[in-house]
Amino acid sequence: MWRVNHQGQKEFLGGNNDCQGAAQAAEACLNFTPDDEDEQVANEQVSCYNCRYRRWGKETFVCCK
């Protein structure tokens, strides 16, 4: 579900369109913290796509925790 990119960051392998994978990853994450409502993009409340610690890139996001 994750890989370490060339910058040493934890990068989500599901890209920008794996809602189920992002929700599963967030459920298993001890650091999940919901972002502001206006920054949330997934329908699921608990999703890496809605996490305060994700930073979007061109094709996916990195986890900053």
PDB file with SEQRES, HELIX, SHEET and CRYST1 records, atoms N, CA, C and O in Angstrom:
SEQRES   1 A   65  MET TRP ARG VAL ASN HIS GLN GLY GLN LYS GLU PHE LEU          
SEQRES   2 A   65  GLY GLY ASN ASN ASP CYS GLN GLY ALA ALA GLN ALA ALA          
SEQRES   3 A   65  GLU ALA CYS LEU ASN PHE THR PRO ASP ASP GLU ASP GLU          
SEQRES   4 A   65  GLN VAL ALA ASN GLU GLN VAL SER CYS TYR ASN CYS ARG          
SEQRES   5 A   65  TYR ARG ARG TRP GLY LYS GLU THR PHE VAL CYS CYS LYS          
HELIX    1 AA1 CYS A   19  GLU A   27  1                                   9    
HELIX    2 AA2 GLU A   37  GLU A   39  5                                   3    
HELIX    3 AA3 CYS A   48  ASN A   50  5                                   3    
SHEET    1 AA1 2 TRP A   2  VAL A   4  0                                        
SHEET    2 AA1 2 LYS A  10  PHE A  12 -1                                        
SHEET    1 AA2 2 ARG A  54  TRP A  56  0                                        
SHEET    2 AA2 2 PHE A  61  CYS A  63 -1                                        
CRYST1    1.000    1.000    1.000  90.00  90.00  90.00 P 1           1          
ATOM      1  N   MET A   1       0.817  -1.183   0.000  1.00  0.00           N  
ATOM      2  CA  MET A   1       0.000   0.000   0.000  1.00  0.00           C  
ATOM      3  C   MET A   1       0.870   1.261   0.000  1.00  0.00           C  
ATOM      4  O   MET A   1       0.419   2.330  -0.411  1.00  0.00           O  
ATOM      5  N   TRP A   2       2.113   1.132   0.460  1.00  0.00           N  
ATOM      6  CA  TRP A   2       3.027   2.257   0.549  1.00  0.00           C  
ATOM      7  C   TRP A   2       4.376   1.906  -0.055  1.00  0.00           C  
ATOM      8  O   TRP A   2       4.743   0.736  -0.164  1.00  0.00           O  
ATOM      9  N   ARG A   3       5.099   2.933  -0.441  1.00  0.00           N  
ATOM     10  CA  ARG A   3       6.499   2.781  -0.833  1.00  0.00           C  
ATOM     11  C   ARG A   3       7.234   4.027  -0.362  1.00  0.00           C  
ATOM     12  O   ARG A   3       6.625   5.068  -0.110  1.00  0.00           O  
ATOM     13  N   VAL A   4       8.519   3.907  -0.250  1.00  0.00           N  
ATOM     14  CA  VAL A   4       9.346   5.057   0.087  1.00  0.00           C  
ATOM     15  C   VAL A   4       9.891   5.609  -1.230  1.00  0.00           C  
ATOM     16  O   VAL A   4      10.579   4.902  -1.967  1.00  0.00           O  
ATOM     17  N   ASN A   5       9.585   6.860  -1.519  1.00  0.00           N  
ATOM     18  CA  ASN A   5      10.015   7.452  -2.787  1.00  0.00           C  
ATOM     19  C   ASN A   5      11.473   7.896  -2.717  1.00  0.00           C  
ATOM     20  O   ASN A   5      12.129   7.727  -1.690  1.00  0.00           O  
ATOM     21  N   HIS A   6      11.969   8.456  -3.795  1.00  0.00           N  
ATOM     22  CA  HIS A   6      13.377   8.855  -3.884  1.00  0.00           C  
ATOM     23  C   HIS A   6      13.748   9.976  -2.913  1.00  0.00           C  
ATOM     24  O   HIS A   6      14.931  10.236  -2.693  1.00  0.00           O  
ATOM     25  N   GLN A   7      12.757  10.636  -2.336  1.00  0.00           N  
ATOM     26  CA  GLN A   7      13.012  11.689  -1.349  1.00  0.00           C  
ATOM     27  C   GLN A   7      12.885  11.163   0.085  1.00  0.00           C  
ATOM     28  O   GLN A   7      12.994  11.922   1.047  1.00  0.00           O  
ATOM     29  N   GLY A   8      12.652   9.845   0.211  1.00  0.00           N  
ATOM     30  CA  GLY A   8      12.522   9.229   1.521  1.00  0.00           C  
ATOM     31  C   GLY A   8      11.153   9.408   2.161  1.00  0.00           C  
ATOM     32  O   GLY A   8      10.991   9.191   3.362  1.00  0.00           O  
ATOM     33  N   GLN A   9      10.169   9.803   1.359  1.00  0.00           N  
ATOM     34  CA  GLN A   9       8.812  10.020   1.864  1.00  0.00           C  
ATOM     35  C   GLN A   9       7.959   8.769   1.662  1.00  0.00           C  
ATOM     36  O   GLN A   9       8.160   8.010   0.715  1.00  0.00           O  
ATOM     37  N   LYS A  10       7.013   8.573   2.564  1.00  0.00           N  
ATOM     38  CA  LYS A  10       6.073   7.454   2.476  1.00  0.00           C  
ATOM     39  C   LYS A  10       4.967   7.840   1.483  1.00  0.00           C  
ATOM     40  O   LYS A  10       4.162   8.733   1.751  1.00  0.00           O  
ATOM     41  N   GLU A  11       4.942   7.153   0.338  1.00  0.00           N  
ATOM     42  CA  GLU A  11       4.053   7.493  -0.773  1.00  0.00           C  
ATOM     43  C   GLU A  11       2.984   6.408  -0.938  1.00  0.00           C  
ATOM     44  O   GLU A  11       3.295   5.217  -0.920  1.00  0.00           O  
ATOM     45  N   PHE A  12       1.732   6.826  -1.097  1.00  0.00           N  
ATOM     46  CA  PHE A  12       0.607   5.908  -1.253  1.00  0.00           C  
ATOM     47  C   PHE A  12       0.607   5.316  -2.657  1.00  0.00           C  
ATOM     48  O   PHE A  12       0.633   6.054  -3.642  1.00  0.00           O  
ATOM     49  N   LEU A  13       0.577   3.990  -2.752  1.00  0.00           N  
ATOM     50  CA  LEU A  13       0.616   3.322  -4.054  1.00  0.00           C  
ATOM     51  C   LEU A  13      -0.701   3.379  -4.813  1.00  0.00           C  
ATOM     52  O   LEU A  13      -0.721   3.164  -6.025  1.00  0.00           O  
ATOM     53  N   GLY A  14      -1.790   3.661  -4.132  1.00  0.00           N  
ATOM     54  CA  GLY A  14      -3.104   3.671  -4.766  1.00  0.00           C  
ATOM     55  C   GLY A  14      -3.385   4.892  -5.610  1.00  0.00           C  
ATOM     56  O   GLY A  14      -4.403   4.946  -6.301  1.00  0.00           O  
ATOM     57  N   GLY A  15      -2.510   5.862  -5.568  1.00  0.00           N  
ATOM     58  CA  GLY A  15      -2.724   7.068  -6.353  1.00  0.00           C  
ATOM     59  C   GLY A  15      -3.853   7.916  -5.806  1.00  0.00           C  
ATOM     60  O   GLY A  15      -4.172   7.869  -4.618  1.00  0.00           O  
ATOM     61  N   ASN A  16      -4.450   8.690  -6.690  1.00  0.00           N  
ATOM     62  CA  ASN A  16      -5.515   9.617  -6.294  1.00  0.00           C  
ATOM     63  C   ASN A  16      -6.919   9.028  -6.380  1.00  0.00           C  
ATOM     64  O   ASN A  16      -7.895   9.706  -6.059  1.00  0.00           O  
ATOM     65  N   ASN A  17      -7.033   7.757  -6.816  1.00  0.00           N  
ATOM     66  CA  ASN A  17      -8.364   7.197  -7.064  1.00  0.00           C  
ATOM     67  C   ASN A  17      -8.634   5.866  -6.377  1.00  0.00           C  
ATOM     68  O   ASN A  17      -9.499   5.114  -6.828  1.00  0.00           O  
ATOM     69  N   ASP A  18      -7.927   5.555  -5.310  1.00  0.00           N  
ATOM     70  CA  ASP A  18      -8.148   4.298  -4.590  1.00  0.00           C  
ATOM     71  C   ASP A  18      -8.813   4.593  -3.248  1.00  0.00           C  
ATOM     72  O   ASP A  18      -8.179   4.511  -2.196  1.00  0.00           O  
ATOM     73  N   CYS A  19     -10.092   4.936  -3.300  1.00  0.00           N  
ATOM     74  CA  CYS A  19     -10.824   5.325  -2.090  1.00  0.00           C  
ATOM     75  C   CYS A  19     -10.856   4.204  -1.057  1.00  0.00           C  
ATOM     76  O   CYS A  19     -10.691   4.455   0.137  1.00  0.00           O  
ATOM     77  N   GLN A  20     -11.065   2.985  -1.503  1.00  0.00           N  
ATOM     78  CA  GLN A  20     -11.123   1.856  -0.579  1.00  0.00           C  
ATOM     79  C   GLN A  20      -9.762   1.637   0.099  1.00  0.00           C  
ATOM     80  O   GLN A  20      -9.703   1.437   1.312  1.00  0.00           O  
ATOM     81  N   GLY A  21      -8.693   1.672  -0.661  1.00  0.00           N  
ATOM     82  CA  GLY A  21      -7.354   1.499  -0.112  1.00  0.00           C  
ATOM     83  C   GLY A  21      -6.981   2.606   0.857  1.00  0.00           C  
ATOM     84  O   GLY A  21      -6.374   2.349   1.896  1.00  0.00           O  
ATOM     85  N   ALA A  22      -7.343   3.835   0.522  1.00  0.00           N  
ATOM     86  CA  ALA A  22      -7.044   4.970   1.394  1.00  0.00           C  
ATOM     87  C   ALA A  22      -7.829   4.883   2.700  1.00  0.00           C  
ATOM     88  O   ALA A  22      -7.325   5.267   3.755  1.00  0.00           O  
ATOM     89  N   ALA A  23      -9.051   4.385   2.633  1.00  0.00           N  
ATOM     90  CA  ALA A  23      -9.853   4.208   3.845  1.00  0.00           C  
ATOM     91  C   ALA A  23      -9.279   3.093   4.716  1.00  0.00           C  
ATOM     92  O   ALA A  23      -9.216   3.234   5.937  1.00  0.00           O  
ATOM     93  N   GLN A  24      -8.862   1.996   4.105  1.00  0.00           N  
ATOM     94  CA  GLN A  24      -8.267   0.896   4.863  1.00  0.00           C  
ATOM     95  C   GLN A  24      -6.968   1.332   5.523  1.00  0.00           C  
ATOM     96  O   GLN A  24      -6.713   0.990   6.678  1.00  0.00           O  
ATOM     97  N   ALA A  25      -6.161   2.070   4.812  1.00  0.00           N  
ATOM     98  CA  ALA A  25      -4.888   2.544   5.368  1.00  0.00           C  
ATOM     99  C   ALA A  25      -5.136   3.472   6.557  1.00  0.00           C  
ATOM    100  O   ALA A  25      -4.431   3.390   7.563  1.00  0.00           O  
ATOM    101  N   ALA A  26      -6.115   4.340   6.451  1.00  0.00           N  
ATOM    102  CA  ALA A  26      -6.420   5.273   7.538  1.00  0.00           C  
ATOM    103  C   ALA A  26      -6.961   4.544   8.764  1.00  0.00           C  
ATOM    104  O   ALA A  26      -6.648   4.913   9.896  1.00  0.00           O  
ATOM    105  N   GLU A  27      -7.773   3.509   8.540  1.00  0.00           N  
ATOM    106  CA  GLU A  27      -8.309   2.724   9.658  1.00  0.00           C  
ATOM    107  C   GLU A  27      -7.184   2.083  10.463  1.00  0.00           C  
ATOM    108  O   GLU A  27      -7.296   1.939  11.681  1.00  0.00           O  
ATOM    109  N   ALA A  28      -6.111   1.700   9.796  1.00  0.00           N  
ATOM    110  CA  ALA A  28      -4.988   1.031  10.458  1.00  0.00           C  
ATOM    111  C   ALA A  28      -3.949   2.023  10.998  1.00  0.00           C  
ATOM    112  O   ALA A  28      -2.985   1.611  11.644  1.00  0.00           O  
ATOM    113  N   CYS A  29      -4.131   3.297  10.745  1.00  0.00           N  
ATOM    114  CA  CYS A  29      -3.128   4.309  11.093  1.00  0.00           C  
ATOM    115  C   CYS A  29      -3.411   4.924  12.472  1.00  0.00           C  
ATOM    116  O   CYS A  29      -4.522   5.379  12.745  1.00  0.00           O  
ATOM    117  N   LEU A  30      -2.406   4.928  13.314  1.00  0.00           N  
ATOM    118  CA  LEU A  30      -2.533   5.532  14.639  1.00  0.00           C  
ATOM    119  C   LEU A  30      -2.448   7.053  14.597  1.00  0.00           C  
ATOM    120  O   LEU A  30      -2.796   7.719  15.572  1.00  0.00           O  
ATOM    121  N   ASN A  31      -1.989   7.609  13.476  1.00  0.00           N  
ATOM    122  CA  ASN A  31      -1.799   9.057  13.354  1.00  0.00           C  
ATOM    123  C   ASN A  31      -2.898   9.766  12.581  1.00  0.00           C  
ATOM    124  O   ASN A  31      -2.824  10.980  12.392  1.00  0.00           O  
ATOM    125  N   PHE A  32      -3.928   9.033  12.123  1.00  0.00           N  
ATOM    126  CA  PHE A  32      -4.975   9.680  11.330  1.00  0.00           C  
ATOM    127  C   PHE A  32      -5.608  10.813  12.128  1.00  0.00           C  
ATOM    128  O   PHE A  32      -6.034  10.633  13.269  1.00  0.00           O  
ATOM    129  N   THR A  33      -5.658  11.973  11.503  1.00  0.00           N  
ATOM    130  CA  THR A  33      -6.316  13.147  12.075  1.00  0.00           C  
ATOM    131  C   THR A  33      -7.081  13.811  10.940  1.00  0.00           C  
ATOM    132  O   THR A  33      -6.486  14.166   9.923  1.00  0.00           O  
ATOM    133  N   PRO A  34      -8.390  13.985  11.094  1.00  0.00           N  
ATOM    134  CA  PRO A  34      -9.156  14.592  10.012  1.00  0.00           C  
ATOM    135  C   PRO A  34      -8.686  16.009   9.690  1.00  0.00           C  
ATOM    136  O   PRO A  34      -8.381  16.796  10.587  1.00  0.00           O  
ATOM    137  N   ASP A  35      -8.635  16.314   8.417  1.00  0.00           N  
ATOM    138  CA  ASP A  35      -8.294  17.655   7.960  1.00  0.00           C  
ATOM    139  C   ASP A  35      -9.530  18.547   8.106  1.00  0.00           C  
ATOM    140  O   ASP A  35     -10.613  18.060   8.431  1.00  0.00           O  
ATOM    141  N   ASP A  36      -9.370  19.836   7.871  1.00  0.00           N  
ATOM    142  CA  ASP A  36     -10.514  20.745   7.865  1.00  0.00           C  
ATOM    143  C   ASP A  36     -11.541  20.241   6.861  1.00  0.00           C  
ATOM    144  O   ASP A  36     -11.180  19.656   5.841  1.00  0.00           O  
ATOM    145  N   GLU A  37     -12.806  20.465   7.143  1.00  0.00           N  
ATOM    146  CA  GLU A  37     -13.871  19.961   6.266  1.00  0.00           C  
ATOM    147  C   GLU A  37     -13.713  20.404   4.824  1.00  0.00           C  
ATOM    148  O   GLU A  37     -13.973  19.620   3.911  1.00  0.00           O  
ATOM    149  N   ASP A  38     -13.301  21.620   4.601  1.00  0.00           N  
ATOM    150  CA  ASP A  38     -13.179  22.126   3.231  1.00  0.00           C  
ATOM    151  C   ASP A  38     -11.999  21.518   2.484  1.00  0.00           C  
ATOM    152  O   ASP A  38     -11.875  21.708   1.274  1.00  0.00           O  
ATOM    153  N   GLU A  39     -11.124  20.786   3.188  1.00  0.00           N  
ATOM    154  CA  GLU A  39      -9.984  20.104   2.564  1.00  0.00           C  
ATOM    155  C   GLU A  39     -10.237  18.613   2.351  1.00  0.00           C  
ATOM    156  O   GLU A  39      -9.405  17.923   1.762  1.00  0.00           O  
ATOM    157  N   GLN A  40     -11.373  18.112   2.824  1.00  0.00           N  
ATOM    158  CA  GLN A  40     -11.681  16.689   2.694  1.00  0.00           C  
ATOM    159  C   GLN A  40     -12.279  16.404   1.325  1.00  0.00           C  
ATOM    160  O   GLN A  40     -13.117  17.158   0.831  1.00  0.00           O  
ATOM    161  N   VAL A  41     -11.834  15.300   0.716  1.00  0.00           N  
ATOM    162  CA  VAL A  41     -12.280  14.977  -0.636  1.00  0.00           C  
ATOM    163  C   VAL A  41     -12.973  13.626  -0.753  1.00  0.00           C  
ATOM    164  O   VAL A  41     -13.692  13.388  -1.723  1.00  0.00           O  
ATOM    165  N   ALA A  42     -12.774  12.745   0.209  1.00  0.00           N  
ATOM    166  CA  ALA A  42     -13.365  11.405   0.142  1.00  0.00           C  
ATOM    167  C   ALA A  42     -14.717  11.374   0.852  1.00  0.00           C  
ATOM    168  O   ALA A  42     -14.961  12.146   1.779  1.00  0.00           O  
ATOM    169  N   ASN A  43     -15.579  10.483   0.410  1.00  0.00           N  
ATOM    170  CA  ASN A  43     -16.877  10.317   1.058  1.00  0.00           C  
ATOM    171  C   ASN A  43     -16.743   9.675   2.435  1.00  0.00           C  
ATOM    172  O   ASN A  43     -17.534   9.957   3.334  1.00  0.00           O  
ATOM    173  N   GLU A  44     -15.737   8.807   2.599  1.00  0.00           N  
ATOM    174  CA  GLU A  44     -15.509   8.159   3.877  1.00  0.00           C  
ATOM    175  C   GLU A  44     -14.901   9.166   4.842  1.00  0.00           C  
ATOM    176  O   GLU A  44     -13.985   9.903   4.477  1.00  0.00           O  
ATOM    177  N   GLN A  45     -15.402   9.201   6.069  1.00  0.00           N  
ATOM    178  CA  GLN A  45     -14.849  10.105   7.070  1.00  0.00           C  
ATOM    179  C   GLN A  45     -13.385   9.793   7.339  1.00  0.00           C  
ATOM    180  O   GLN A  45     -12.529  10.677   7.303  1.00  0.00           O  
ATOM    181  N   VAL A  46     -13.110   8.507   7.612  1.00  0.00           N  
ATOM    182  CA  VAL A  46     -11.752   8.074   7.927  1.00  0.00           C  
ATOM    183  C   VAL A  46     -11.109   7.567   6.643  1.00  0.00           C  
ATOM    184  O   VAL A  46     -11.386   6.456   6.191  1.00  0.00           O  
ATOM    185  N   SER A  47     -10.256   8.389   6.067  1.00  0.00           N  
ATOM    186  CA  SER A  47      -9.572   8.079   4.820  1.00  0.00           C  
ATOM    187  C   SER A  47      -8.282   8.895   4.768  1.00  0.00           C  
ATOM    188  O   SER A  47      -8.254  10.050   5.194  1.00  0.00           O  
ATOM    189  N   CYS A  48      -7.240   8.304   4.257  1.00  0.00           N  
ATOM    190  CA  CYS A  48      -5.999   9.067   4.089  1.00  0.00           C  
ATOM    191  C   CYS A  48      -6.242  10.295   3.216  1.00  0.00           C  
ATOM    192  O   CYS A  48      -5.567  11.312   3.377  1.00  0.00           O  
ATOM    193  N   TYR A  49      -7.187  10.211   2.306  1.00  0.00           N  
ATOM    194  CA  TYR A  49      -7.490  11.352   1.447  1.00  0.00           C  
ATOM    195  C   TYR A  49      -8.030  12.535   2.249  1.00  0.00           C  
ATOM    196  O   TYR A  49      -7.980  13.674   1.784  1.00  0.00           O  
ATOM    197  N   ASN A  50      -8.544  12.270   3.449  1.00  0.00           N  
ATOM    198  CA  ASN A  50      -9.097  13.318   4.294  1.00  0.00           C  
ATOM    199  C   ASN A  50      -8.206  13.636   5.490  1.00  0.00           C  
ATOM    200  O   ASN A  50      -8.635  14.337   6.407  1.00  0.00           O  
ATOM    201  N   CYS A  51      -7.006  13.146   5.494  1.00  0.00           N  
ATOM    202  CA  CYS A  51      -6.121  13.298   6.654  1.00  0.00           C  
ATOM    203  C   CYS A  51      -5.335  14.607   6.600  1.00  0.00           C  
ATOM    204  O   CYS A  51      -4.896  15.052   5.539  1.00  0.00           O  
ATOM    205  N   ARG A  52      -5.178  15.189   7.747  1.00  0.00           N  
ATOM    206  CA  ARG A  52      -4.413  16.431   7.888  1.00  0.00           C  
ATOM    207  C   ARG A  52      -2.952  16.260   7.481  1.00  0.00           C  
ATOM    208  O   ARG A  52      -2.304  17.227   7.082  1.00  0.00           O  
ATOM    209  N   TYR A  53      -2.426  15.027   7.581  1.00  0.00           N  
ATOM    210  CA  TYR A  53      -1.001  14.789   7.357  1.00  0.00           C  
ATOM    211  C   TYR A  53      -0.664  14.312   5.944  1.00  0.00           C  
ATOM    212  O   TYR A  53       0.475  13.916   5.699  1.00  0.00           O  
ATOM    213  N   ARG A  54      -1.601  14.335   5.022  1.00  0.00           N  
ATOM    214  CA  ARG A  54      -1.295  13.949   3.643  1.00  0.00           C  
ATOM    215  C   ARG A  54      -0.978  15.207   2.842  1.00  0.00           C  
ATOM    216  O   ARG A  54      -1.558  16.273   3.049  1.00  0.00           O  
ATOM    217  N   ARG A  55      -0.045  15.040   1.928  1.00  0.00           N  
ATOM    218  CA  ARG A  55       0.318  16.143   1.033  1.00  0.00           C  
ATOM    219  C   ARG A  55       0.191  15.642  -0.392  1.00  0.00           C  
ATOM    220  O   ARG A  55       0.864  14.692  -0.794  1.00  0.00           O  
ATOM    221  N   TRP A  56      -0.673  16.287  -1.148  1.00  0.00           N  
ATOM    222  CA  TRP A  56      -0.952  15.866  -2.516  1.00  0.00           C  
ATOM    223  C   TRP A  56       0.229  16.125  -3.429  1.00  0.00           C  
ATOM    224  O   TRP A  56       0.932  17.130  -3.324  1.00  0.00           O  
ATOM    225  N   GLY A  57       0.415  15.172  -4.329  1.00  0.00           N  
ATOM    226  CA  GLY A  57       1.365  15.330  -5.408  1.00  0.00           C  
ATOM    227  C   GLY A  57       0.604  15.205  -6.718  1.00  0.00           C  
ATOM    228  O   GLY A  57      -0.627  15.234  -6.735  1.00  0.00           O  
ATOM    229  N   LYS A  58       1.325  15.069  -7.793  1.00  0.00           N  
ATOM    230  CA  LYS A  58       0.697  15.009  -9.115  1.00  0.00           C  
ATOM    231  C   LYS A  58      -0.164  13.752  -9.277  1.00  0.00           C  
ATOM    232  O   LYS A  58      -1.275  13.829  -9.803  1.00  0.00           O  
ATOM    233  N   GLU A  59       0.337  12.605  -8.833  1.00  0.00           N  
ATOM    234  CA  GLU A  59      -0.373  11.343  -9.057  1.00  0.00           C  
ATOM    235  C   GLU A  59      -0.835  10.663  -7.780  1.00  0.00           C  
ATOM    236  O   GLU A  59      -1.648   9.741  -7.840  1.00  0.00           O  
ATOM    237  N   THR A  60      -0.345  11.090  -6.636  1.00  0.00           N  
ATOM    238  CA  THR A  60      -0.704  10.469  -5.365  1.00  0.00           C  
ATOM    239  C   THR A  60      -0.389  11.446  -4.243  1.00  0.00           C  
ATOM    240  O   THR A  60      -0.214  12.639  -4.491  1.00  0.00           O  
ATOM    241  N   PHE A  61      -0.317  10.960  -3.027  1.00  0.00           N  
ATOM    242  CA  PHE A  61       0.032  11.806  -1.903  1.00  0.00           C  
ATOM    243  C   PHE A  61       1.112  11.141  -1.081  1.00  0.00           C  
ATOM    244  O   PHE A  61       1.348   9.939  -1.205  1.00  0.00           O  
ATOM    245  N   VAL A  62       1.759  11.914  -0.250  1.00  0.00           N  
ATOM    246  CA  VAL A  62       2.726  11.381   0.704  1.00  0.00           C  
ATOM    247  C   VAL A  62       2.169  11.600   2.109  1.00  0.00           C  
ATOM    248  O   VAL A  62       1.434  12.555   2.364  1.00  0.00           O  
ATOM    249  N   CYS A  63       2.531  10.707   2.996  1.00  0.00           N  
ATOM    250  CA  CYS A  63       2.144  10.793   4.396  1.00  0.00           C  
ATOM    251  C   CYS A  63       3.253  11.511   5.147  1.00  0.00           C  
ATOM    252  O   CYS A  63       4.415  11.114   5.065  1.00  0.00           O  
ATOM    253  N   CYS A  64       2.912  12.543   5.863  1.00  0.00           N  
ATOM    254  CA  CYS A  64       3.905  13.331   6.591  1.00  0.00           C  
ATOM    255  C   CYS A  64       4.028  12.928   8.052  1.00  0.00           C  
ATOM    256  O   CYS A  64       4.633  13.654   8.841  1.00  0.00           O  
ATOM    257  N   LYS A  65       3.478  11.811   8.416  1.00  0.00           N  
ATOM    258  CA  LYS A  65       3.603  11.319   9.794  1.00  0.00           C  
ATOM    259  C   LYS A  65       4.419  10.086   9.865  1.00  0.00           C  
ATOM    260  O   LYS A  65       4.623   9.542  10.950  1.00  0.00           O  
TER     261      LYS A  65                                                      
END                                                                             
